[in-house]
Amino acid sequence: MFGLLENHQNLYSWFPKMEKTTFDVSLVHFLLMFGYKLFSLYYPLFLISIGFSIMNVGSIYLLTYSVIAISSVIINYYIHKFNPSKVAAFGIFGYGIFALLMIVSHNLTVFYIAQIILGFSAAAWLVSLKLILMKSETDSHSRSFGWFYSMPHYAAAFAPVIGGIVIWKFGFTGVFVLSVIIQFANTIYAYARLNGNLTSSRRRHVDVSPTEVSSTISIRKNYTKIFNIIKPDKTFIVILTSLFAALILVGIYRAFFVLFLKELHFSQEEIIRFISLAAIAYLPLSIIVIKIVEKFRDAKTISGGMTLEGLITIMLGTFASVVNLIGMFFVMVISSLSALTMESGKSALLSKKLKNYQEEASTIDTVITTLGPAIGALFGGIMIFYIGFQNTFLIAGVIVFLLGLISWFYKLNHKL
């Protein structure tokens, strides 16, 4: 009996460590993504079904992600004034409002208002949850963010199947109703769960007074100081610039991959199975990747993730016309894992580099994460319209691969 318990303990210890705050934030993120991914996989198909073109789809993604990027700066002000658990709960509630608006009206004006609400809400919870992780006590922020960025993929293992069944039985109205219920419940759960993890988000630095903290002037001063920190660090600038450019091109893949599968004549049932199986395969592999990223420098994980993402996108663009569903399965799993290394490395790097300005660090992180794919979605729609899916993926993959190599070799010659 004691031998079994010892083996169980050894098995448990093999998993990457997850502190209480990391667990709480990750669980809230999982529930949020579960409610969203019930329909998000099919959202491009939904847009096409109600009359939008591929170029329109790209512009809608640009609108939503641009609102996230712009709103992140506004949220930066409020996370200085309020506990970030309140701001995060407010953002999750906004996701429920978005789904509710998609139910009650198909008016075009209401549709665009819903996209803006979605973008602002995403900024609220993204900046707040990342801030809580950045402020948490941990011996590896790379590991904590590795867990955080894995949650959407864990949700994708189950949500698309459930969402597909609900859509089949009740249409998109049914899946939006289910999403509303989940997001409103998660709003209450998130506030109750996270409220004790960070009692105050107000800055406590000796060079900033309490009165100054709540002012816009203070935030401007913080960004000026951040600029002075970053400006002389050429390696940091090269890594971050390369990553941003890579995210622009990765945004093409993210926005149009499901439509690409439809273009290759895969059925909706095949796509559901494909996405779910890829997410299930991601579960054990992500554990291994999280164990790896906590052992390497953040710049190395970013460069490695970019190189791998570029390589797999090149293969997708080259062999898409002949690859089968199994090949697509491996493409998506590898792409998800490379994105995990890029995102966790980025957040950890910003957390360490800007450790005295974590509110601003979480804001910059969110802007980079969302603005890059927004630009990619816009240009992706234009490129696909003129040169097709395969050529677009091929060009994007080559550029991302080269950026990964450039940042990798630059990093070898400059310490970061």
N, C-alpha and C positions, 0 to 999 in steps of 0.2 A: 504493500500500500504506500509506504513512504517512498519507495522507488518510483511509483507512478506520479506522486506529487512532485518529486524532484525533477522528473522528466518534463512534467507540465510547466514547472518554473523555468527550466532551461529553454523550453519552447517559447514561453512568454518573453523571456529576456532577449531572445533573438530579434524581436520586433523593435523598431526604432522607438525610443522613449517618447512619451506623450504626457507633458505636464498638464495639470488641471486646466489652466487657462487655454492651452492649446486644444485640449479635448473639448472644452465648452465652446470655443469659437468655431472649431471645425464641425461640431455637431450642428450648431446653428446654421453654418454655411451649407452643410449637407441638406438640411430640411428646406432651406431657401431654394437651393438648386433643384431639389426633388420636385417642389411645387412648380418651378419654372420650366424644368425639362420635360414635364408632362406634355407640353405643347411646343417648346422652343425648337425641337428637332424638325417639326413639321411646319414651323412658322413660314419659311420661304415658300413651301407648297401652298400654305394658306394664302399668302400674299399673291401668288400667281393665280390661285383659284378665284380671287375677288377682283382680278383684272389688272394687277401690276405686271410690268415687264421686268426682265432681268436687270436692266439698267435702273429701273425704279426700286428694285430690291436693294441694290447697292446704295442708292441715295437714302433709303429708309434706315439702313444700318449706319450710314454716315451721320444722319440726324441723331439717332439714339446715342451712339458712342460720343459724338461731339458734345451733346448735352451732358453726358457723364463727365467728360474732361473739363468743361467750363464750370459745371456745378461743383466739381471737386474743390475748386478754389473758394467757392462760397462756403462749402462745408468746412474747409480749413478754418474759417473764422469761428464757426459754431462749436467745433470740437475743443477750442480754447475755453469756451464759456460753459459747456455742458458736459456731463459725463458721456463718453462715447457710446455707452450701452443704450442711452436714450436715443441718440442719433441713429444708431444701427437699427433699433426697433422701429423708429420712424421710417427708415428706408425700406424695411421689410414690409411694413404696412402699405407703403406705396406700391409694392409689387401686387398686393391684393387688390388695390384700387385699380391698377392697370388691367388686371384680368377682369374685374367687374365692369369696367368701361367697354371692354371688348365684347361683353355679353349684352349690355343694355342698348348699345347703339352701333350701327354700321355707317353712321354719318362720317364723311371724310374729315370734317373739322374735328370731331370727337376723336377719330382715329389718330390724328397728328398730336392732339393734346395728350392722348394716352402714351404716345411715344416719348413725349417730353417728360411726363410724370415718371415713366419707366427709367429714363436716363437720370433724372434728378435723384430718384430713389436708389438707383444702383450706386451713384456717387456717395450717398449717405452711408450705406452699409459697407461699401468697399473701403472707404477711407477710415471709417470707425473700427471695423474689425481688424484691419491691418495695423491701426494704431495700437489697439489692445495687445496684439501679438508683439509689436515692436517694443512696447513698454513692459512686457512680461519678463519674468526672471527665468532665463533658460541658458544653457551652455551652448546651444546651437540654434540660432535663428533660421539657418538654412533648413534644418530638420523641421522646425515648427511650421515654416511656410511650405515645406514639402507636403506636410499633412494637409494644410489649408488648401493648397492648389489641387490636391488629389480629390477633394470632396465632390466637385462637379462630375468627375469621371465615375466615382462610386455611385452617385445619384443616377448617372446615365446607364448603369447596369440594370436598373429596374424601371425608372420613370418612363422611358419611351415605350416600353411594352405595355405598361398600364395605360399610358396616354393613348397609345394606338388602339387599344381595346375600347376605351371610353369614346374616342372619336368614331370608331366603327359603329358603336351602339347608339350614341347620342349626338354625334357631330361635334364640331368645335365648341359649341355652347357648353356641352357636358364637361369637356376637359377644362374649360375656363372656370366653371363653377367649382370643380374639385380643387383647382389651383387657388381660388379665393379662400376656400375653407382652410387649406394648409397654410397659406401665408398669414392669415389673420391669427390662427392658432400659434404659429411660429413667432409672431410679433410679441405675444404675451410671454411665451417661453423664453425668447431671447432676452427680454428685459429682466426677467426674473433670474435667468441663469448667469448673465454677464454683469449685472449691476454690482455684484460684490468683487469682481475681478479688478476693477480700476476705480477707486473711490473718487478720484478727481483727475481730469485731464489738463488742469491748469499747470503752466510751466513753473518750475521752482528753481530757476537759475539765478545766481547772485547778480547777474548783470541786467536783469529785467524785473521791474517792480510789479506788484499785483495790479495796480491801476493800468499800467502799460500793456499787460497781457491781453486785456479785453478789447484793445483798440486795434483798428485797422492799421494805424501807423506802426505799431509793434510788429505786426505780421510782415509789413513791408521791410522793416529793419531785419527781420529774421531771414527773409529771402536775399537781402543784400549780403548778409553774413554768409549765407549758404553759397552765393555766387563767388565770394572771395575764398571760400574753402575749396570749391570745385575748380576754379579757374586755373591754378597752377598744376593741377593733377591731370596731365595729358592722357595718361593711361586710362583713368576713370572716364574721361570724356570720350575717348575712342571706343571703349567698351559699351558705354551707354548709348552713344550715337549709332553704333553698329546694331545694337539690340533694337533700338527704335525703328531703324530702317528695316530690320528683319521682321518686326511685328507688323509693319505696313504690308509686307508681302505675305506674311502668314494670314493676315486678315482676309486676303483673297480666298485662301483655302477654306477658312472657317465659314465665311458667308455663303459660299456657293458649292460646298462639297456634296450636300444632299441633292441639290439640283443637278450636279454632275452625275451622280449615281442614276438619277432618273433619265438623264440624257443617254446613259449607257444601257437603258431599258431594264434596269432592275426594278422589280415590283415593290410596292410599299411593304408587303410582308417580308421580303428579302432584306430590305433596308432596315426594318425593325430588328430582325434577327441579327443582322450584321452589326448594328450599333450596340445592341445589348451584349452580344458575345464578345465584342472588342472591349467593352467596358468591364466585363467579368474577367477577361484575360488581363486587363490592366491592374486589377486588384493586387494579386501577388507580386507582379512585376514592379508596381509602384513602391511596395515595401522595400524591395532591393534597391531601387533608385534612391529612396529617401535615406537609406543606410549609406549609400555612396556619397550623396551630396554633402552630408554632414562631415565627411572626411576630407573634402577638397576645398580649395579656395573658391570663393564665390565667382570670381572672374573666370576661372577655369570651367566651372559648370555652365556659365552663360555661353562661353565660346564653344564648348563641346555640344551643347544643346542646339545652338544655331547651325553648326556644321552638319549635325545629324538631321535636323529639320530640312535643311537645304537639299541634302542628299536624297532623302525619301521623297521630297516633292519633285525632284528631277526624275526619279524613277517613275513616279505617278504620271508625269507629263509625257514620258517616253513610251511607257508600256501600257497606258490606260486602255488603249483600244483592244489589247489582247489579254489583259489580266482578268482573272475570274474573281469571284467573291472572296475566295480564300486570300488571294493576293491583296485585295482591298482591305481585308481584315488586318493583315500584317502592317499595311501602310498606316491605318488609323491608330493601331496600338503603338507603333514606333513614334508616330507624330505626337501622340498624347504624352509619351514619356519624355520626348525631347522638349516639348513645351513645359513640362513639369520642371526640368532642370533649368531652363531659361528663366522661368517666372520665380522659382524659389531662390535662385542665385541673385536675381535682380533685387528682390525685396530684402534679402539678407544684406546685400552689399549697401543698399541705401540706408538700411537700419544702422549699420556700423559706421558708415561714412558720415552720416548726419545724426549721430546718436544724441546730440544736444538739441536737436530740432526735429523731434519725431513726428509732431503734428504735420509739419511741412514735408517730412520724408514720406509719410503715408499718402499725402496729397500728390506729390511728384510721382510716386509709384503708380497711383491710380491714373494720372494723366497719361503717363507713358503706356500703361497697359491698355487703355481704351482708345486714345487718339490714334495710335498706330494702326490697329485693325479698322478703325473708322475710315481712315484715308485709303487703306487697302480695299475695303469693301466698295468704295466709290470707283477707284481706278480699276478694280477687278471687274465690275459690271461693264465698264467701257471696253476693257481689253477683250473680255469674253465675247461681247457683241461683235467685235471686229475680227478677232483672230481665233476664237474658239477656246474651249476649256483646256485642251491639252497644251497648246502653245503658250497659253497664259501661265499654267502651272510650271511648264518647263522653264520659261524665262524667270519667273519668280524664284524657282528652286535654285537656278544657277546663281542668281544674285545673293540669295541668303547663304548659300554654300561658300561663296567667295568672301562674304562679310564675316562668316564664322572663322575662316582661315586667316583673314587679315587680323581680326581681333586676337586670335590664338597666338600668332607669331609676334604680334606687337606686345602682347602680354609677356611672352617669354623674354623679351629684351628690356622690359620695364616692370619693376616690382609693383604689385598691387595686392 
